[in-house]
Amino acid sequence: MTNISYQLYCSRNFPPLADTIAMLAATGYREVEGYGGILGDVAGLKASLDANGIAMTSSHMGLDAVTDDGATALAAAKTLGMKAVFVPHVAVDNRPTDAKGWAAFGKKLAEAGKPFQDAGIQFGWHNHDFEFVATDSGDLPLDLIANASDDLMLELDLGWTARAGLDPVAWINKYAGRIAAVHVKDIA
């Protein structure tokens, strides 16, 4: 069975969040994906979701949140009943610049994910298009990240994959056993 979930980041410019959650429930959504910016009041968020019959089955969480304060991030994931957590981005000034750096980044992600995985929560990386720019070795950053650990999952963003000029279906096939979720959207 395929679960369809709404990514709440898409509505970040339309507060209040409680109104968005109610609107999603009224249109038939039963699952949402969160993001770090709404996880400050986990109890209030859970109450709003519960009141509307919506589950937050996954969320994006920043790298700093899962590395610097992993216990708080894990507690939020458990409280909200998440099945998966994905680190969604790394700022340009913090991005590795070569294959060695991307491989080390993948290992850092894998290490940050261990507590989540130990708790039964899938953990992984959400791509954009910059992970498809070849490094000095010719390797793609997304491959270097994924190859850091067989336990590291991917949330493959099909829009960003297409934006990079690649075939999303080929990438789905390449990492079929490692894709926990996909984002389906256009890139206007």
Secondary structure, DSSP 8 states (H G I E B T S, - for coil): -----EEGGGGTTS--HHHHHHHHHHTT--EEEE-GGG-SSHHHHHHHHHHTT-EEEEEE--HHHHHHSHHHHHHHHHHTT-SEEEE----GGGS--SHHHHHHHHHHHHHHHHHHHHTT-EEEEE--SGGGS--TTS--HHHHHHTT-TT-EEEEEHHHHHHTT--HHHHHHHTGGGEEEEE-----
